[in-house]
């Protein structure tokens, strides 16, 4: 089974949505997935923050148009994509411990239900080394 | 398979994914094919252009047979046989 490793640095709505779509594709393909949530990304995984994510990484002046288009197209939220992917295939989500601390999360219970564990950077690099596909978002 | 053969296929399962954009149809197809037995036929209704290439490629990779696509007005039907 193919292994996908994702470094999720971004915590913006557009890139989280892209990550969610990619995870869904990986789930349809029964891939084993490991997501390592880095610096900015960890803010989105703090418990209660999932619906507070509304900034864009690119074309930020078109935020309202972007959100409306997603809604009109009946696109799932980034959180729903992640949930779906976890239901369909083996997806593990690890928060970088430094990233968590930056946003006030130290323990596993400080993060949302998608989160499997807190990890260090060595584990991310080892996973990237062993994966068939590695992407950084 | 000819167009006529595709149209006359008896399908065991029909999935209507016309209300969703990519990756919706692929996810619907993936969920539904698990409920079928080997050799059974599934049709996926989609209005998302990307699906036309996406689902056949996925099916071949997963060991299912892509039988063909039938164009309708404003959407299309993709036929698969479970491997």
Backbone of each chain as ProteinMPNN parsed JSONL, in Angstrom:
{"seq_chain_A": "XXXXXXXXXXXXXXXXXXXXXXXXXXXXXXXXXXXXXXXXXXXXXXXXXXXXXXXXXXXXXXXXXXXXXXXXXXXXXXXXXXXXXXXXXXXXXXXXXXXXXXXXXXXXXXXXXXXXXXXXXXXXXXXXXXXXXXXXX", "coords_chain_A": {"N_chain_A": [[0.839, -1.195, 0.0], [0.571, 2.208, -0.852], [2.42, 4.884, 0.667], [1.752, 8.007, 2.059], [3.183, 11.016, 3.016], [2.679, 13.996, 4.694], [3.688, 17.287, 5.219], [2.262, 19.653, 7.048], [2.287, 22.809, 7.096], [0.849, 25.137, 6.836], [-1.833, 27.092, 8.179], [-4.005, 28.183, 7.029], [-7.218, 28.825, 5.506], [-7.507, 28.248, 2.726], [-5.291, 26.58, 2.119], [-5.58, 24.531, 3.988], [-7.943, 23.455, 3.069], [-7.115, 22.504, 0.573], [-5.298, 20.564, 1.472], [-7.1, 18.859, 2.71], [-8.633, 17.942, 0.511], [-6.673, 16.541, -0.884], [-6.051, 14.571, 1.001], [-8.471, 13.202, 0.971], [-8.41, 12.099, -1.576], [-6.246, 10.392, -1.239], [-7.374, 8.708, 0.601], [-9.386, 7.503, -0.903], [-7.81, 5.952, -2.398], [-6.865, 4.126, -0.649], [-4.482, 4.664, 0.72], [-1.77, 4.698, 3.129], [-1.496, 7.208, 5.472], [0.403, 9.832, 6.85], [0.255, 12.76, 8.638], [2.028, 15.611, 9.414], [1.796, 18.193, 11.52], [2.851, 21.394, 11.371], [4.396, 24.502, 12.498], [2.422, 27.071, 11.74], [0.213, 25.581, 11.076], [-0.668, 24.231, 13.343], [-2.352, 25.873, 14.788], [-4.897, 25.594, 13.746], [-5.596, 23.138, 14.698], [-5.934, 23.279, 17.394], [-8.17, 22.645, 19.988], [-11.489, 23.591, 19.365], [-10.874, 25.552, 17.547], [-11.455, 24.942, 14.935], [-13.538, 26.058, 13.388], [-12.831, 28.641, 13.274], [-11.037, 29.302, 11.436], [-10.306, 31.368, 8.902], [-8.718, 32.863, 7.252], [-6.879, 33.476, 4.185], [-4.087, 32.073, 2.381], [-3.297, 32.913, -0.079], [-4.297, 35.384, -2.488], [-5.736, 36.996, -0.664], [-7.416, 39.157, -0.607], [-9.637, 38.259, -1.874], [-11.17, 36.799, -0.189], [-13.92, 36.609, 0.626], [-15.231, 35.951, -1.796], [-14.006, 33.532, -2.35], [-14.855, 31.914, -0.197], [-17.607, 31.943, -0.61], [-17.79, 30.671, -3.073], [-16.898, 28.083, -2.445], [-18.974, 27.305, -0.807], [-21.187, 27.479, -2.554], [-20.493, 25.48, -4.333], [-20.853, 23.307, -2.844], [-18.806, 22.216, -1.325], [-17.075, 20.292, 1.057], [-16.126, 21.204, 4.454], [-12.774, 22.019, 5.544], [-12.259, 20.557, 7.832], [-14.188, 18.549, 7.757], [-13.311, 17.127, 5.486], [-10.905, 16.074, 6.461], [-11.912, 14.485, 8.516], [-13.477, 12.634, 7.047], [-11.488, 11.38, 5.526], [-10.076, 10.125, 7.553], [-11.946, 8.295, 8.398], [-12.049, 6.606, 6.239], [-9.53, 5.579, 5.547], [-6.201, 4.67, 6.743], [-5.218, 7.204, 8.495], [-2.977, 9.173, 10.148], [-2.536, 11.788, 12.444], [-0.211, 14.04, 13.493], [0.944, 16.402, 15.802], [3.438, 18.768, 15.77], [5.497, 19.304, 18.532], [6.579, 21.776, 19.286], [5.156, 23.527, 17.641], [2.568, 23.21, 18.645], [2.85, 24.299, 21.218], [3.317, 26.979, 20.636], [0.797, 27.898, 20.009], [-0.547, 27.501, 22.334], [-1.064, 24.842, 23.036], [-0.296, 21.969, 24.798], [-0.713, 19.384, 25.641], [-2.212, 16.275, 24.519], [-4.989, 16.438, 24.883], [-5.506, 19.097, 24.454], [-5.923, 19.448, 21.819], [-7.88, 19.02, 18.76], [-10.3, 16.383, 17.831], [-9.251, 15.085, 15.65], [-6.635, 14.709, 16.012], [-3.889, 12.545, 16.58], [-1.513, 12.26, 18.003], [1.284, 13.873, 19.691], [4.35, 14.997, 18.387], [7.899, 14.899, 17.578], [10.374, 16.562, 15.473], [12.083, 14.751, 14.326], [10.651, 12.442, 13.861], [8.958, 13.196, 11.839], [10.748, 13.603, 9.693], [11.78, 11.04, 9.395], [9.477, 9.697, 8.623], [9.001, 10.984, 6.199], [11.173, 10.119, 4.791], [10.603, 7.44, 4.511], [8.284, 7.379, 3.059], [6.263, 6.963, 0.037], [5.269, 9.109, -1.276], [5.853, 12.483, -0.682], [4.717, 15.479, 0.577], [4.643, 19.022, 1.059], [2.847, 21.448, 2.594]], "CA_chain_A": [[0.0, 0.0, 0.0], [1.4, 3.408, -0.953], [2.45, 5.729, 1.865], [1.81, 9.45, 1.821], [3.596, 11.817, 4.167], [2.394, 15.402, 4.431], [4.067, 18.311, 6.186], [1.214, 20.683, 6.943], [2.784, 24.01, 7.762], [-0.112, 26.231, 6.732], [-3.074, 27.021, 8.943], [-4.983, 29.053, 6.363], [-8.383, 28.101, 5.005], [-7.318, 27.712, 1.371], [-4.343, 25.462, 2.101], [-6.174, 23.418, 4.745], [-8.916, 22.824, 2.184], [-6.331, 21.727, -0.393], [-4.79, 19.382, 2.183], [-8.248, 17.968, 2.912], [-8.974, 17.312, -0.769], [-5.613, 15.569, -1.177], [-6.237, 13.44, 1.923], [-9.619, 12.432, 0.494], [-7.926, 11.302, -2.706], [-5.412, 9.328, -0.677], [-8.289, 7.77, 1.257], [-10.042, 6.732, -1.965], [-6.779, 5.05, -2.911], [-6.465, 3.273, 0.485], [-3.088, 4.897, 1.126], [-1.444, 4.979, 4.527], [-1.163, 8.632, 5.478], [0.843, 10.483, 8.081], [0.291, 14.219, 8.506], [2.777, 16.267, 10.485], [1.307, 19.574, 11.564], [3.974, 22.253, 11.765], [4.122, 25.844, 13.027], [1.136, 27.755, 11.587], [-0.857, 24.598, 10.956], [-1.142, 23.766, 14.651], [-3.421, 26.754, 15.289], [-6.174, 25.048, 13.295], [-5.871, 21.874, 15.391], [-6.262, 23.541, 18.805], [-9.598, 22.349, 20.214], [-12.389, 24.739, 19.268], [-10.437, 26.513, 16.526], [-11.699, 24.459, 13.567], [-14.421, 26.948, 12.625], [-12.326, 30.02, 13.345], [-10.019, 29.474, 10.402], [-10.941, 32.006, 7.746], [-7.791, 33.652, 6.422], [-6.327, 32.787, 3.014], [-2.654, 32.268, 2.137], [-3.126, 33.615, -1.354], [-5.446, 36.178, -2.928], [-6.494, 37.225, 0.568], [-8.466, 40.167, -0.843], [-10.807, 37.584, -2.446], [-11.616, 35.851, 0.836], [-15.374, 36.399, 0.602], [-15.566, 35.251, -3.036], [-13.518, 32.159, -2.198], [-15.747, 31.193, 0.733], [-18.917, 31.794, -1.227], [-17.665, 29.66, -4.126], [-16.844, 26.766, -1.796], [-20.321, 27.012, -0.321], [-22.048, 27.242, -3.724], [-20.1, 24.213, -4.963], [-21.157, 22.233, -1.899], [-17.535, 21.604, -0.919], [-16.988, 20.042, 2.502], [-15.148, 22.05, 5.151], [-11.471, 21.337, 5.67], [-12.355, 19.612, 8.946], [-14.961, 17.392, 7.27], [-12.43, 16.331, 4.608], [-9.977, 15.332, 7.319], [-12.704, 13.444, 9.205], [-13.827, 11.607, 6.056], [-10.276, 10.634, 5.185], [-9.747, 9.266, 8.695], [-12.914, 7.191, 8.436], [-11.894, 5.723, 5.079], [-8.226, 4.92, 5.455], [-5.347, 4.844, 7.907], [-4.63, 8.544, 8.524], [-2.524, 9.573, 11.489], [-2.215, 13.21, 12.484], [0.707, 14.348, 14.582], [1.25, 17.819, 15.956], [4.802, 19.086, 16.203], [5.331, 19.79, 19.907], [6.875, 23.212, 19.32], [4.021, 24.212, 17.001], [1.455, 23.188, 19.587], [3.127, 25.245, 22.318], [3.183, 28.354, 20.131], [-0.627, 28.261, 20.021], [-1.134, 27.206, 23.64], [-1.42, 23.425, 23.2], [0.849, 21.187, 25.275], [-1.099, 17.985, 25.821], [-3.096, 15.765, 23.468], [-6.375, 16.893, 25.086], [-5.651, 20.49, 24.014], [-6.135, 19.466, 20.369], [-9.177, 18.483, 18.318], [-10.429, 14.922, 17.778], [-8.507, 14.518, 14.519], [-5.229, 14.571, 16.397], [-3.529, 11.247, 17.147], [-0.438, 12.369, 19.002], [2.224, 14.994, 19.573], [5.617, 14.364, 18.023], [9.056, 15.759, 17.321], [10.716, 16.733, 14.064], [12.78, 13.544, 13.84], [9.665, 11.484, 13.385], [8.491, 13.698, 10.541], [11.753, 13.354, 8.656], [11.846, 9.601, 9.169], [8.278, 9.339, 7.85], [9.203, 11.49, 4.835], [12.179, 9.254, 4.168], [10.024, 6.119, 4.229], [7.041, 7.483, 2.283], [6.342, 6.967, -1.427], [4.963, 10.483, -1.683], [5.993, 13.441, 0.411], [4.375, 16.839, 0.176], [4.741, 20.054, 2.092], [1.822, 22.444, 2.262]], "C_chain_A": [[0.881, 1.256, 0.0], [1.297, 4.247, 0.317], [2.599, 7.182, 1.475], [2.209, 10.154, 3.111], [3.372, 13.287, 3.82], [2.911, 16.272, 5.569], [3.073, 19.449, 6.03], [1.637, 21.892, 7.762], [1.705, 25.085, 7.843], [-1.354, 26.01, 7.601], [-4.139, 27.903, 8.32], [-6.072, 28.212, 5.696], [-8.151, 27.493, 3.626], [-6.394, 26.502, 1.37], [-4.843, 24.271, 2.919], [-7.196, 22.686, 3.88], [-8.199, 21.97, 1.137], [-5.81, 20.448, 0.255], [-5.907, 18.364, 2.374], [-8.642, 17.235, 1.643], [-7.943, 16.234, -1.104], [-5.745, 14.342, -0.272], [-7.406, 12.567, 1.483], [-9.222, 11.545, -0.677], [-7.084, 10.139, -2.227], [-6.281, 8.259, -0.025], [-8.987, 6.9, 0.217], [-9.087, 5.679, -2.515], [-6.253, 4.099, -1.821], [-5.014, 3.47, 0.905], [-2.966, 4.97, 2.646], [-0.931, 6.41, 4.578], [-0.664, 9.065, 6.856], [0.95, 11.983, 7.814], [1.037, 14.787, 9.703], [2.438, 17.746, 10.456], [2.389, 20.455, 12.175], [3.481, 23.663, 12.085], [2.711, 26.43, 12.852], [-0.041, 26.784, 11.576], [-1.483, 24.231, 12.288], [-2.283, 24.62, 15.209], [-4.8, 26.185, 14.935], [-6.576, 23.793, 14.077], [-6.083, 22.043, 16.894], [-7.769, 23.362, 18.959], [-10.441, 23.625, 20.148], [-12.027, 25.743, 18.184], [-10.9, 26.151, 15.115], [-12.579, 25.392, 12.73], [-13.941, 28.398, 12.617], [-11.308, 30.309, 12.246], [-10.663, 30.129, 9.19], [-9.991, 32.848, 6.905], [-7.254, 32.811, 5.256], [-4.827, 33.057, 2.901], [-2.427, 33.087, 0.886], [-4.414, 34.312, -1.747], [-6.353, 36.51, -1.744], [-7.591, 38.284, 0.382], [-9.729, 39.527, -1.445], [-11.409, 36.566, -1.469], [-13.113, 35.554, 0.746], [-15.821, 35.624, -0.635], [-15.187, 33.767, -2.924], [-14.474, 31.338, -1.33], [-17.107, 30.943, 0.11], [-18.881, 30.704, -2.304], [-17.643, 28.258, -3.528], [-18.242, 26.335, -1.355], [-21.255, 26.651, -1.487], [-21.757, 25.885, -4.365], [-20.328, 23.021, -4.032], [-19.897, 21.473, -1.478], [-17.53, 21.437, 0.602], [-16.001, 21.019, 3.135], [-13.84, 21.271, 5.266], [-11.558, 20.256, 6.742], [-13.106, 18.339, 8.52], [-14.125, 16.501, 6.343], [-11.485, 15.464, 5.446], [-10.716, 14.181, 8.022], [-13.02, 12.286, 8.262], [-12.632, 10.722, 5.747], [-9.91, 9.671, 6.311], [-10.693, 8.072, 8.796], [-12.602, 6.145, 7.37], [-10.564, 4.999, 5.002], [-7.419, 5.216, 6.71], [-4.639, 6.197, 7.842], [-4.234, 8.859, 9.96], [-2.117, 11.045, 11.434], [-1.405, 13.527, 13.729], [0.987, 15.852, 14.607], [2.689, 17.957, 16.439], [4.7, 19.764, 17.569], [5.605, 21.288, 20.028], [5.691, 24.011, 18.766], [2.838, 24.305, 17.952], [1.638, 24.248, 20.663], [2.945, 26.688, 21.876], [1.731, 28.823, 20.246], [-1.325, 27.837, 21.308], [-1.561, 25.765, 23.856], [-0.209, 22.6, 23.606], [0.546, 19.705, 25.302], [-2.088, 17.585, 24.718], [-4.525, 16.3, 23.618], [-6.584, 18.364, 24.707], [-6.004, 20.589, 22.527], [-7.457, 18.78, 19.994], [-9.135, 16.951, 18.153], [-9.7, 14.28, 16.603], [-7.115, 14.084, 14.945], [-4.949, 13.222, 17.057], [-2.453, 11.357, 18.213], [0.393, 13.633, 18.76], [3.588, 14.384, 19.276], [6.712, 15.399, 17.828], [9.427, 15.731, 15.846], [11.403, 15.495, 13.479], [11.817, 12.549, 13.234], [9.125, 11.902, 12.01], [9.472, 13.342, 9.442], [11.884, 11.866, 8.353], [10.65, 9.153, 8.316], [8.432, 9.79, 6.395], [10.164, 10.59, 4.068], [11.556, 7.929, 3.727], [8.815, 6.172, 3.3], [7.298, 7.383, 0.778], [6.114, 8.378, -1.96], [5.151, 11.373, -0.466], [5.607, 14.816, -0.107], [4.366, 17.78, 1.365], [3.793, 21.187, 1.713], [1.855, 23.593, 3.248]], "O_chain_A": [[1.834, 1.344, 0.775], [0.247, 4.316, 0.956], [3.456, 7.544, 0.669], [1.631, 9.906, 4.169], [3.823, 13.761, 2.778], [2.61, 16.027, 6.737], [3.047, 20.126, 5.002], [1.373, 21.978, 8.961], [1.655, 25.852, 8.804], [-1.85, 24.891, 7.733], [-5.073, 28.326, 9.0], [-5.865, 27.044, 5.37], [-8.549, 26.355, 3.374], [-6.673, 25.508, 0.699], [-4.558, 23.124, 2.575], [-7.311, 21.462, 3.94], [-8.62, 20.85, 0.848], [-5.874, 19.374, -0.343], [-5.697, 17.16, 2.222], [-8.951, 16.044, 1.682], [-8.3, 15.145, -1.555], [-5.573, 13.21, -0.724], [-7.351, 11.343, 1.601], [-9.638, 10.389, -0.765], [-7.193, 9.028, -2.747], [-5.975, 7.068, -0.084], [-9.161, 5.699, 0.425], [-9.513, 4.646, -3.031], [-5.301, 3.355, -2.055], [-4.382, 2.534, 1.397], [-3.932, 5.264, 3.35], [-0.037, 6.783, 3.818], [-1.239, 8.707, 7.884], [1.641, 12.417, 6.893], [0.72, 14.483, 10.853], [2.75, 18.455, 9.5], [2.784, 20.284, 13.328], [2.294, 23.965, 11.955], [1.884, 26.29, 13.753], [-1.144, 27.118, 12.008], [-2.68, 23.952, 12.365], [-3.087, 24.142, 16.009], [-5.744, 26.283, 15.719], [-7.751, 23.428, 14.114], [-6.377, 21.073, 17.594], [-8.547, 23.869, 18.152], [-10.128, 24.617, 20.805], [-12.783, 26.68, 17.927], [-10.758, 26.957, 14.195], [-12.395, 25.508, 11.518], [-14.575, 29.27, 12.022], [-10.786, 31.419, 12.143], [-11.484, 29.506, 8.518], [-10.42, 33.483, 5.942], [-7.187, 31.585, 5.343], [-4.351, 34.13, 3.274], [-1.476, 33.864, 0.803], [-5.501, 33.873, -1.374], [-7.569, 36.334, -1.807], [-8.574, 38.302, 1.123], [-10.773, 40.175, -1.519], [-12.065, 35.607, -1.873], [-13.526, 34.395, 0.784], [-16.681, 34.747, -0.546], [-15.933, 32.881, -3.338], [-14.851, 30.22, -1.682], [-17.692, 29.873, 0.275], [-19.818, 29.915, -2.433], [-18.293, 27.349, -4.044], [-18.637, 25.179, -1.504], [-22.002, 25.675, -1.43], [-22.661, 25.223, -4.876], [-20.035, 21.878, -4.384], [-19.919, 20.255, -1.301], [-17.935, 22.339, 1.335], [-15.151, 21.589, 2.451], [-13.8, 20.051, 5.11], [-10.999, 19.17, 6.584], [-12.722, 17.222, 8.866], [-14.216, 15.275, 6.405], [-11.297, 14.279, 5.17], [-10.212, 13.061, 8.108], [-12.858, 11.118, 8.614], [-12.734, 9.496, 5.708], [-9.488, 8.542, 6.061], [-10.302, 6.985, 9.221], [-12.852, 4.955, 7.56], [-10.488, 3.907, 4.44], [-7.878, 5.911, 7.616], [-3.589, 6.324, 7.213], [-5.062, 8.815, 10.869], [-1.443, 11.484, 10.503], [-1.848, 13.313, 14.857], [1.231, 16.477, 13.575], [3.09, 17.321, 17.414], [3.91, 20.691, 17.746], [4.934, 21.984, 20.79], [5.28, 25.022, 19.335], [2.188, 25.345, 18.054], [0.714, 24.997, 20.982], [2.474, 27.525, 22.647], [1.466, 29.988, 20.541], [-2.555, 27.814, 21.37], [-2.341, 25.485, 24.767], [0.779, 22.526, 22.875], [1.41, 18.872, 25.029], [-2.71, 18.433, 24.078], [-5.195, 16.582, 22.625], [-7.723, 18.826, 24.645], [-6.339, 21.664, 22.031], [-8.06, 18.065, 20.795], [-8.09, 16.319, 18.312], [-9.546, 13.059, 16.564], [-6.498, 13.215, 14.329], [-5.665, 12.801, 17.966], [-2.479, 10.633, 19.209], [0.22, 14.344, 17.77], [3.944, 13.358, 19.856], [6.479, 16.605, 17.903], [8.857, 14.966, 15.068], [11.31, 15.232, 12.28], [12.114, 11.899, 12.232], [8.872, 11.064, 11.144], [9.083, 12.84, 8.388], [12.075, 11.473, 7.202], [10.796, 8.336, 7.407], [8.045, 9.073, 5.472], [9.997, 10.336, 2.876], [11.934, 7.368, 2.698], [8.366, 5.138, 2.805], [8.395, 7.676, 0.302], [6.698, 8.78, -2.967], [4.68, 11.068, 0.63], [6.126, 15.262, -1.13], [4.117, 17.388, 2.504], [3.922, 21.8, 0.653], [1.065, 24.53, 3.131]]}, "seq_chain_B": "XXXXXXXXXXXXXXXXXXXXXXXXXXXXXXXXXXXXXXXXXXXXXXXXXXXXXXXXXXXXXXXXXXXXXXXXXXXXXXXXXXX", "coords_chain_B": {"N_chain_B": [[-16.803, -1.679, -24.858], [-19.875, -1.041, -26.463], [-21.844, 1.986, -26.964], [-24.523, 1.387, -26.92], [-24.559, -1.054, -25.598], [-23.64, -0.224, -23.108], [-25.715, 1.463, -22.282], [-27.737, -0.378, -22.033], [-26.994, -1.915, -19.908], [-27.493, -3.808, -16.915], [-27.623, -2.387, -13.864], [-26.224, -2.873, -10.618], [-25.921, -1.092, -8.661], [-26.539, 2.348, -8.225], [-25.039, 5.467, -8.082], [-25.615, 8.693, -7.183], [-23.874, 11.44, -7.645], [-24.103, 14.033, -8.376], [-24.458, 16.419, -7.051], [-22.077, 17.231, -5.991], [-18.718, 18.57, -6.03], [-15.367, 17.801, -7.228], [-13.507, 16.385, -4.586], [-15.811, 14.847, -4.365], [-17.455, 12.974, -6.07], [-15.599, 10.873, -6.475], [-15.154, 10.0, -3.864], [-17.723, 9.154, -3.193], [-17.986, 7.052, -5.011], [-15.994, 5.345, -4.128], [-16.942, 4.694, -1.549], [-19.329, 3.4, -2.2], [-18.642, 1.201, -3.806], [-17.653, -0.675, -2.149], [-19.854, -1.968, -1.153], [-20.63, -3.72, -3.043], [-20.562, -6.941, -4.732], [-17.995, -9.002, -6.237], [-17.735, -8.564, -9.726], [-20.144, -7.31, -10.016], [-22.105, -4.508, -11.208], [-21.683, -0.987, -11.25], [-23.004, 2.296, -11.5], [-21.953, 5.674, -11.757], [-23.192, 8.822, -11.303], [-22.278, 11.952, -12.401], [-21.5, 15.468, -12.47], [-19.193, 16.705, -12.619], [-16.425, 17.64, -14.344], [-13.774, 16.735, -13.958], [-14.072, 14.219, -12.924], [-14.408, 12.428, -14.992], [-11.945, 11.558, -15.877], [-10.766, 10.908, -13.53], [-12.165, 8.882, -12.068], [-12.102, 6.529, -13.815], [-9.287, 6.085, -13.852], [-8.712, 5.673, -11.168], [-10.272, 3.389, -10.746], [-9.063, 1.438, -12.393], [-6.597, 1.249, -11.127], [-7.354, 0.167, -8.719], [-8.19, -2.303, -9.387], [-10.698, -2.659, -10.506], [-13.019, -2.829, -13.248], [-13.219, -0.481, -15.786], [-15.937, 0.392, -17.642], [-17.054, 2.246, -19.369], [-18.277, 5.517, -20.416], [-21.256, 7.388, -20.416], [-22.691, 10.11, -21.956], [-24.948, 12.491, -20.721], [-27.544, 14.962, -20.579], [-26.012, 17.668, -19.367], [-24.749, 16.187, -17.435], [-22.964, 13.085, -16.703], [-22.664, 9.486, -17.009], [-20.792, 7.062, -15.424], [-19.58, 3.849, -15.889], [-18.777, 1.004, -14.01], [-17.215, -2.139, -13.293], [-17.047, -4.208, -10.587], [-13.99, -5.51, -9.349]], "CA_chain_B": [[-18.265, -1.814, -24.815], [-20.509, 0.001, -27.282], [-22.766, 2.87, -26.25], [-25.795, 0.669, -26.744], [-24.346, -2.054, -24.536], [-23.552, 0.501, -21.835], [-27.05, 1.949, -21.923], [-28.596, -1.52, -21.69], [-26.456, -2.659, -18.763], [-28.267, -3.859, -15.673], [-26.709, -1.974, -12.807], [-26.53, -3.346, -9.276], [-25.928, 0.062, -7.755], [-26.406, 3.643, -8.879], [-24.618, 6.495, -7.131], [-25.843, 10.025, -7.744], [-22.942, 12.386, -7.022], [-24.179, 15.261, -9.18], [-24.474, 17.618, -6.2], [-20.769, 17.493, -5.385], [-17.542, 18.829, -6.871], [-14.206, 16.984, -6.886], [-13.394, 14.944, -4.777], [-17.059, 14.194, -3.955], [-17.824, 11.769, -6.824], [-14.634, 9.791, -6.226], [-15.412, 9.478, -2.517], [-18.992, 8.425, -3.263], [-17.707, 5.811, -5.731], [-15.184, 4.502, -3.239], [-17.806, 4.175, -0.475], [-20.382, 2.528, -2.729], [-18.154, -0.031, -4.431], [-17.448, -1.626, -1.061], [-21.093, -2.688, -0.866], [-20.911, -4.62, -4.16], [-19.791, -8.164, -4.862], [-17.151, -9.059, -7.423], [-18.46, -8.759, -10.989], [-21.36, -6.486, -10.065], [-21.958, -3.27, -11.98], [-22.078, 0.25, -10.581], [-22.914, 3.517, -12.303], [-21.769, 6.894, -10.979], [-23.664, 10.022, -11.997], [-21.481, 13.11, -11.981], [-21.514, 16.645, -13.348], [-17.874, 17.301, -12.417], [-15.606, 17.214, -15.49], [-12.57, 16.026, -13.522], [-14.431, 12.835, -12.6], [-14.328, 11.586, -16.199], [-10.615, 10.938, -15.927], [-10.371, 10.497, -12.195], [-12.746, 7.598, -11.649], [-11.516, 5.404, -14.562], [-7.9, 5.835, -13.408], [-8.792, 5.087, -9.823], [-10.843, 2.041, -10.866], [-8.037, 0.538, -12.931], [-5.578, 1.063, -10.099], [-7.913, -0.631, -7.634], [-8.558, -3.629, -9.876], [-12.059, -2.7, -11.036], [-13.002, -2.615, -14.689], [-13.947, 0.685, -16.281], [-16.659, -0.086, -18.824], [-17.297, 3.353, -20.303], [-18.998, 6.697, -19.929], [-22.374, 7.82, -21.259], [-23.016, 11.529, -21.768], [-26.358, 12.877, -20.651], [-27.64, 16.414, -20.674], [-25.511, 18.358, -18.18], [-23.985, 15.278, -16.561], [-22.6, 11.845, -17.398], [-22.718, 8.272, -16.186], [-19.6, 6.249, -15.553], [-19.903, 2.453, -15.551], [-17.663, 0.212, -13.477], [-17.492, -3.507, -12.833], [-16.165, -4.455, -9.429], [-13.014, -6.572, -9.547]], "C_chain_B": [[-18.911, -0.707, -25.645], [-21.468, 0.827, -26.426], [-24.072, 2.149, -25.937], [-25.69, -0.363, -25.615], [-24.302, -1.38, -23.158], [-24.941, 0.911, -21.345], [-27.95, 0.806, -21.455], [-28.085, -2.353, -20.515], [-27.458, -2.686, -17.604], [-27.319, -3.491, -14.541], [-27.187, -2.483, -11.45], [-26.603, -2.189, -8.297], [-25.744, 1.336, -8.574], [-26.082, 4.691, -7.825], [-24.803, 7.855, -7.791], [-24.971, 11.041, -7.011], [-22.98, 13.727, -7.746], [-24.139, 16.532, -8.342], [-23.11, 17.992, -5.654], [-19.7, 17.783, -6.435], [-16.443, 17.856, -6.46], [-13.774, 17.332, -5.467], [-14.67, 14.174, -4.449], [-17.394, 12.92, -4.725], [-16.888, 10.583, -6.585], [-14.887, 9.149, -4.859], [-16.702, 8.661, -2.485], [-18.773, 7.059, -3.923], [-16.967, 4.826, -4.836], [-16.055, 3.868, -2.14], [-18.751, 3.122, -1.022], [-19.832, 1.201, -3.241], [-17.887, -1.109, -3.38], [-18.687, -2.462, -0.758], [-21.423, -3.707, -1.96], [-20.078, -5.891, -4.078], [-18.984, -8.128, -6.146], [-17.996, -9.337, -8.67], [-19.725, -7.934, -11.104], [-21.051, -5.124, -10.697], [-22.456, -2.069, -11.175], [-22.033, 1.395, -11.589], [-22.773, 4.703, -11.352], [-22.224, 8.069, -11.828], [-22.885, 11.219, -11.474], [-21.624, 14.241, -12.98], [-20.174, 17.359, -13.243], [-16.912, 16.759, -13.48], [-14.386, 16.381, -15.091], [-12.822, 14.546, -13.283], [-14.241, 11.897, -13.781], [-12.989, 10.889, -16.321], [-10.268, 10.284, -14.603], [-10.886, 9.097, -11.837], [-12.22, 6.42, -12.485], [-10.096, 5.065, -14.105], [-7.874, 5.152, -12.049], [-9.25, 3.627, -9.917], [-9.789, 1.051, -11.361], [-6.975, 0.222, -11.89], [-6.05, 0.113, -9.01], [-8.388, -2.006, -8.104], [-10.006, -3.77, -10.306], [-11.998, -2.393, -12.53], [-13.836, -1.389, -15.042], [-14.608, 0.295, -17.597], [-16.926, 1.025, -19.836], [-18.104, 4.463, -19.662], [-20.094, 7.075, -20.921], [-22.699, 9.278, -20.931], [-24.524, 11.713, -21.706], [-26.39, 14.399, -20.754], [-27.194, 17.068, -19.365], [-24.82, 17.468, -17.163], [-23.591, 14.04, -17.371], [-22.646, 10.686, -16.423], [-21.476, 7.448, -16.471], [-19.921, 4.832, -15.077], [-18.659, 1.687, -15.137], [-18.131, -1.184, -13.118], [-16.511, -3.805, -11.712], [-15.268, -5.663, -9.666], [-12.988, -7.557, -8.401]], "O_chain_B": [[-18.518, 0.455, -25.53], [-21.851, 0.43, -25.326], [-24.641, 2.28, -24.853], [-26.599, -0.519, -24.8], [-24.849, -1.891, -22.181], [-25.294, 0.735, -20.179], [-28.812, 0.991, -20.596], [-28.677, -3.376, -20.17], [-28.169, -1.713, -17.354], [-26.337, -4.188, -14.288], [-28.385, -2.52, -11.168], [-27.247, -2.274, -7.251], [-24.918, 1.4, -9.484], [-26.763, 4.793, -6.804], [-24.214, 8.132, -8.836], [-25.288, 11.453, -5.896], [-21.999, 14.472, -7.731], [-23.822, 17.605, -8.856], [-22.992, 18.975, -4.922], [-19.77, 17.307, -7.568], [-16.575, 17.161, -5.453], [-13.679, 18.521, -5.162], [-14.617, 12.957, -4.272], [-17.601, 11.876, -4.106], [-17.33, 9.437, -6.505], [-14.841, 7.928, -4.713], [-16.773, 7.615, -1.838], [-19.298, 6.044, -3.465], [-17.279, 3.636, -4.797], [-15.931, 2.681, -1.838], [-18.959, 2.08, -0.401], [-20.5, 0.174, -3.118], [-17.893, -2.302, -3.683], [-18.583, -3.54, -0.172], [-22.379, -4.47, -1.829], [-19.026, -5.919, -3.44], [-19.252, -7.322, -7.037], [-18.852, -10.221, -8.673], [-20.32, -7.863, -12.179], [-19.91, -4.663, -10.716], [-23.494, -2.123, -10.516], [-21.135, 1.459, -12.428], [-23.387, 4.737, -10.286], [-21.716, 8.291, -12.927], [-22.837, 11.471, -10.27], [-21.837, 14.018, -14.172], [-20.028, 18.485, -13.719], [-16.621, 15.564, -13.508], [-14.009, 15.441, -15.792], [-11.919, 13.72, -13.416], [-13.948, 10.715, -13.603], [-12.908, 9.762, -16.81], [-9.582, 9.263, -14.548], [-10.131, 8.246, -11.365], [-11.913, 5.378, -11.905], [-9.745, 3.892, -13.985], [-7.129, 4.2, -11.814], [-8.695, 2.746, -9.26], [-9.645, -0.041, -10.811], [-6.51, -0.912, -11.779], [-5.263, -0.648, -8.448], [-8.924, -2.784, -7.315], [-10.498, -4.888, -10.455], [-11.047, -1.778, -13.012], [-14.998, -1.273, -14.653], [-13.93, -0.085, -18.552], [-17.013, 0.761, -21.035], [-18.55, 4.357, -18.52], [-19.869, 7.076, -22.132], [-22.947, 9.629, -19.777], [-25.273, 11.17, -22.519], [-25.363, 15.035, -20.991], [-27.917, 17.026, -18.369], [-24.353, 17.953, -16.133], [-23.853, 13.962, -18.571], [-22.664, 10.859, -15.204], [-21.152, 7.172, -17.626], [-20.468, 4.645, -13.99], [-17.632, 1.714, -15.815], [-19.27, -1.395, -12.701], [-15.298, -3.669, -11.875], [-15.727, -6.708, -10.127], [-12.211, -8.512, -8.426]]}, "name": "protein", "num_of_chains": 2, "seq": "XXXXXXXXXXXXXXXXXXXXXXXXXXXXXXXXXXXXXXXXXXXXXXXXXXXXXXXXXXXXXXXXXXXXXXXXXXXXXXXXXXXXXXXXXXXXXXXXXXXXXXXXXXXXXXXXXXXXXXXXXXXXXXXXXXXXXXXXXXXXXXXXXXXXXXXXXXXXXXXXXXXXXXXXXXXXXXXXXXXXXXXXXXXXXXXXXXXXXXXXXXXXXXXXXXXXXXXXXXXX"}
